[in-house]
Amino acid sequence: MKIGVDICNTVADVLTEIERRLGKYDWHTYYHPNMPESFFEENKDIFLKARPYANAAKVLKELSKEHEIIYITSRPAWAKEYTVQWLKSHDFPNPENVIFTDNKAKAVVENRVKYMIEDAPHEIRKMLSIDVKLIMKVQPYNKDYFYFIRKIVKWDDIMYYFNLSRQIA
């Protein structure tokens, strides 16, 4: 079975890096109000400096023993080298298996992904109309979806959805 995994704010804590550069924000909406359109191009290193969420790599490694992990991101194509390097440096499984797209729902369908782990409200909204089981990484800006789909607060929570009783150390 294929499991799709978003990167920014799902496995990589990009929010904290954004706040370091643009100031604190309560994240009641998906985008920081001080973020210019050129922010990521002017701050490419943000993709390397973001910290992984606790146990994200360990959980995905455990899942990769029985399932294929595919990263599906809306990061720009120029970020490929940074993205693969970050995944490798933090010991994520299948670091070369990354799809860069501006249409995640289409990528999910084309790649026959059965589960998608995502945080972005606009992406979740699009995926509610396709045949995929959504798991949402809880963030302050996606609270409107808490009651509609499966959710994880900590990465350890995800083991429940895949009926894995193994402990993540």
N, C-alpha and C positions, 0 to 999 in steps of 0.2 A: 504494500500500500504506500502511496506517495503522500508525504506531509509537506505542505508549503509553509514557509516561515518568513515573515517580514523581518527586516533588520532594524531600522531606526525605531527606537522606543518600544521594541518588542524584545529583541535580544541585546541591543546596544542602547545605553542610556545617553542619547543625544540631547535630551532635554537639559540635563545638568550642564553640558558643554555650552549650549545656547545661552543659558542663564549666566554663565561665567563671562560671556562676551557682551550680552545685551542687557543684563540686569534681571533681577528676580521677577517672577511672573507666577500667577496662581494657576495657569493653564486651564482656565474655564473654556477656552476655545483652542483649537488645534494649533494655530499659528501665533507665535509671539508677536505682539503689536509693534515692536521696534525692529522687526526683521525686514530688511530690504530684499527685493527680489534677487539681487546678486549675492546674497549672504553666503551661500555654500561655495560659490565660485571663488569668493574672496577669503573663505575660511576652509579650504580643502582639508586641512589637517584635522578638522573636527571629526572626520570619519576614522582617523587613527587614534585620537585621544579619548573618544567616548569609552566609558567603562562597560563591560558586559554586566547584565543583571545576574545576581547571584544564582548559581547553579544552572543557568541557561545552557551552557556548553555541556555540562555533565548530563543533564536530562536529554538533550538532543543526541548525545553520543549513545546513551542507553536506548533511545528510540531507534537510532540508526542500526542497531543490531537486528531489528526485525522489519524496519520500514526504510524507504528511501526519503532522505531529507533534501528538499529543494528550497533554496532561498529565492523569494520573489520580492523584489524591491523597486520602488519608484525613484531610487537614486539615479542621477544622470549617468549615462554610459561612461563619461570621463572618470567617474569614481570607481571603475572596476578594479584597478590596481590597488587602491586604498582599501576597498572592501574585502578583496580576497586576502590581502596582507593582514587585515584586522582579524578576519575569521581564523586564519592560520595561527596568528600570534596568541589568540585566546583559546586555541585548541577546540574549535568547533568542527564537527564532522562535515565531510564533503565540501570543503571551502571553495572549490572550483565550480560547484554546481549552483551558480547564481544567474538568475534571469533579471535583466534590467528592463523595465517596461513602464509605460505611462498608462497601461491598461491591465491591472493585476487580475481582474475578473476573467478577462480573455485568456491570460497566461494560465490561470488555474484550470480553465476548461480545456485548453489545448494540451496541457501536460497531464491531464487526468488526475489532478490532485484531489484526494478524498477529504483531507482535513487542511484547513488554513488557519494559521495563528497570526493574528493581525491586531493592530491597535487603532488605526486611523478611522474615524467615523465615516468619512466619505468613501473609503474603500469597503468598509463593512456594509454600508448601505447598498453599494453596487453588488456585493457578493451575496446579499440576502435573496437575490433573484436567480441565482445559479445553483446547481447541484453540488454543493460543498458543505461540509460540516465545519462551522466556524467556531474557533476558540479565540476569545478576545483577551489580550493582555490589558488588564485594567489600568487606565490612566485617568486623571481628573477630567479630561475633555471628552471621554467616551461614556460617561455615566448614563446617557439616554438609552444605551443598549444593554444595561445590566440585566434586565429581565427577559430579554429576547434570545440571548445566545449564551453558550457556555463561556465561562470566564476563568481566568487565573489571576491571582494577585501575586503569588510567588511562583517561580518556575517549578518548584517541587509539586505544586497543585496539579500539574498537567498529567502526572503519572496516573492519576485516578481515571482520566478519560480514556486511557489506553489499557486499563485493567492491569497495570504493572504494579506489583507489590514490592518490587526491589527497593531498597533504601538507597538514596543518593547521599553519598558521604562527602 
